[in-house]
Amino acid sequence: KVCFSSQIPDVLVSKIVSENRGKEMPLPYPDGPKLTVGPVEDTEYHDRPAVVNAWGKFYLPKTTKMEVIGYVEGTSYPCDQLVLMTCEDQKVYGFDGDELHLVASCLNHMFTEGIADPALQSYYHGEPFKDPLAPLDINLIEHLWTTLQSLVWLMLTHLSTKRSKIFKVEVPSPSSLFHLLCSLQLFHKQ
């Protein structure tokens, strides 16, 4: 679903949370849970900065700054407190102690339609890093490695024929260059 309401600046979200701290607001769906408005200090994660820090860095595809807006108790999510937060994209996420869940496409939808159960999408810790090298990246790395080997060979061959010195070390012969390239190849395969 697309939110048509205007974006609320992060500073304003913080101000609204601060001004309404401790207030309970019923959510339309699912029946029963109420949002208790408050910052991260009011949640069960108040003394777990590493967990809080991870929400914006290790779950979503891009690093983002998360702003806690409160928590909900009594949901079907596997936790006592589903900590709700929003970020630059204004989507609402809930943390259940293990996964970060997209529970509303924007703050407006959260207050008019409630939190999604099941989640619209779920993210696990480390998900952005599950495939660090895509096939295109591997092909590029192999191409660059081959190019580097060729350049090193040309450079060292040129230097050895001129009996030049590299960093005050004489390059003795092409056979030594061959050994150098072989060692580079072994290093590459490890």
Sequence and secondary structure as in RCSB ss.txt:
>XXXX:A:sequence
KVCFSSQIPDVLVSKIVSENRGKEMPLPYPDGPKLTVGPVEDTEYHDRPAVVNAWGKFYLPKTTKMEVIGYVEGT
SYPCDQLVLMTCEDQKVYGFDGDELHLVASCLNHMFTEGIADPALQSYYHGEPFKDPLAPLDINLIEHLWTTLQS
LVWLMLTHLSTKRSKIFKVEVPSPSSLFHLLCSLQLFHKQ
>XXXX:A:secstr
    S    HHHHHHHHHHTTT EEE SSSSS EEEE  GGGSTTTT HHHHHHHTTSSSSS    EEEEEEES 
SSSSSEEEEEE TT  EEEE SSEEEEEESSHHHHHHH   SS SEEEETTGGGSSSS HHHHHHHHHHHHHHHH
HHHHHHHHHHHHT EETTEE   HHHHHHHHHHHHHHHH 
